[in-house]
Amino acid sequence: MKTTIAEARPGRLPVDVYSTCPQSKDVPQDDYVQRVIDVAKWSEEFGCSGILVYTDNGIVDPWHVSQIILEHTTTLAPLIAIQPVYMHPYFVAKKLATLAWLYQRPLALNMLAGGFKNDLVALGDDTPHDDRYRRTVEYTKIVRALVEEGMATLDGRYYRVTNLKLAPPVPARLRPAVLASGSSPAGMDAAREMGAVAVKYPKPPGEEEDVRDGHAPGYGVRVGIIARETSGDAWAIAHARFPSERRGQVTHQLAMKVSDSSWHKQLSARAAAVGDDNPYWLGPFQNSQTFCPYLVGSYDTVAELIRGYVRSGYHTFILDIPPNREELEHVGVVFRAATAEVV
């Protein structure tokens, strides 16, 4: 049966779907707060569990943005990107405890091992790729011990704390979900050790490995979606939103030369082998317009691709920044169709 927009409806989706918050560098200053509020409300309306809030040297602080989200929604969980170079793990736990106490709402943490190369250089961080994951594991262990047990002791390579106590305590129902990159072997090992949902930039569903191996927190993928009732309509929107640009392609090529990111290299290698109108679309990535693959096509086509990921064991999805409310309405159609039989 053909899936239609009439099947969109409010309410929590049957898998964990996170939208993504707009970045301050992409929105006029006078409009930014309202834009955050709008995207958060749309995300909650169409069933998202939470919303990813980015962090890097060029945008506003994610904790302040997350507080705006908490003040204008009722269930949506900010998924806050955590860069270990920025602050001590105790401060992360203290902020979590404070927001939980003030708003009686859970948050979620997206643990980063790396970041933009130039950001790390500017911060004086030259830690090698795999060692950054080891550092993030220590960091996360301290945060989790403080939040879950109220006290942390760790004598590690990067951090050392002794009988460190957290107040106010965080009730069990408000403890944060933890997500982390799992695109490289080091990232996957770190996610397992941290007890985090391992998130990757996926291959096409038919090529993605089956991950139903008992990793308790589970697995997720980072992917954009553009779906309409017909593939032609979806592709027209996709090409209008992400036009091919020589400038963006050059930027992408330059970034590849300095990146040590496994997922970045994997996607770049794959891009040459994927046609421009394949439902698994890397055009926006190749043009430095976004950092994830896109799934493009009719509702039924994209729902089948999502269904393939779910059947392989991926039950968490992080979407790209939605351009408007309508786009999340279409995403809701896809996920309800995709999970009707497999969840």
Secondary structure, DSSP 8 states (H G I E B T S, - for coil): ----GGG---S--SSEEEEE---GGGS-HHHHHHHHHHHHHHHHHTT-SEEEE---TTS--HHHHHHHHHHH-SS-EEEEEE-TTTS-HHHHHHHHHHHHHHH----EEEE-S---HHHHHHTT----HHHHHHHHHHHHHHHHHHHHHSEEEEE-SS-EEEEEE-SS---GGG--EEEEE-SSHHHHHHHHHHT-EEEE----GGGS----S--TT-EEEE-EEEEESSHHHHHHHHHHHS---HHHHHHHHHHHHH---HHHHHHHHHHTTS-TTSSEE-HHHHTTS-SS-EEEEEHHHHHHHHHHHHHTTEEEEE----SSHHHHHHHHHHHHHHHTTT-
